[in-house]
């Protein structure tokens, strides 16, 4: 009987260790997934902000070019008249 009890305890200890290992691996994978998700979200937010800032900058540059063109054409039109 002593060897059966000892075997039972060893199996119980091994099962407990396997369960702890399974939980730790699951937590590790969940942490990796969450970390990757936050990293991807951060990259998307930075890319969108950069895009919007560049769009605003581009808008102002194009608007400035058209303003200068309009002022030059207006000045030439008044000189000819």
C-alpha positions in Angstrom: 0.0 0.0 0.0 2.8 2.4 0.7 4.1 2.3 -2.9 0.5 3.0 -4.2 0.2 6.0 -1.8 3.7 7.2 -2.9 2.7 6.7 -6.6 -0.5 8.6 -6.0 1.3 11.5 -4.4 3.8 11.6 -7.3 1.0 11.6 -9.9 -0.8 14.3 -7.9 2.3 16.5 -7.7 3.0 16.0 -11.4 -0.6 16.9 -12.3 -0.4 20.0 -10.2 2.9 21.0 -11.8 1.5 20.4 -15.3 -1.6 22.5 -14.5 0.6 25.3 -13.2 2.7 25.1 -16.4 -0.4 25.2 -18.5 -1.7 28.3 -16.7 1.7 30.1 -17.0 1.9 29.3 -20.7 -1.6 30.6 -21.2 -0.8 33.8 -19.3 2.4 34.2 -21.3 0.5 33.9 -24.6 -2.2 36.3 -23.5 0.4 38.8 -22.4 2.1 38.5 -25.8 -1.1 39.0 -27.6 -2.1 42.0 -25.5 1.3 43.5 -25.9 1.2 43.1 -29.7 -2.3 44.6 -29.8 -1.2 47.7 -27.9 1.9 48.0 -30.0 -0.2 47.8 -33.2 -2.7 50.3 -31.8 0.1 52.7 -30.9 1.6 52.4 -34.4 -1.8 53.0 -36.1 -2.5 56.0 -33.9 1.0 57.5 -34.6 0.6 56.8 -38.3 -2.9 58.4 -38.4 -1.7 61.5 -36.5 1.3 61.8 -38.8 -1.0 61.5 -41.8 -3.4 64.1 -40.6 -0.5 66.5 -39.7 1.0 66.1 -43.1 -2.4 66.5 -44.7 -2.9 69.8 -42.8 0.6 70.9 -43.8 0.0 70.0 -47.4 -3.3 71.8 -47.4 -1.6 75.0 -46.1 1.2 74.7 -48.6 -1.2 74.3 -51.5 -3.4 77.1 -50.2 -0.4 79.3 -49.9 0.7 78.6 -53.5 -2.8 79.4 -54.7 -2.9 82.6 -52.6 0.4 83.8 -54.1 -0.8 82.9 -57.6 -4.1 84.8 -57.0 -2.2 87.8 -55.7 0.2 87.8 -58.7 -2.6 87.4 -61.2 -4.7 90.1 -59.5 -1.7 92.5 -59.5 -1.1 91.8 -63.2 -4.8 92.2 -64.0 -4.9 95.6 -62.3 -1.7 96.7 -64.1 -3.1 95.9 -67.5 -6.4 97.7 -66.9 
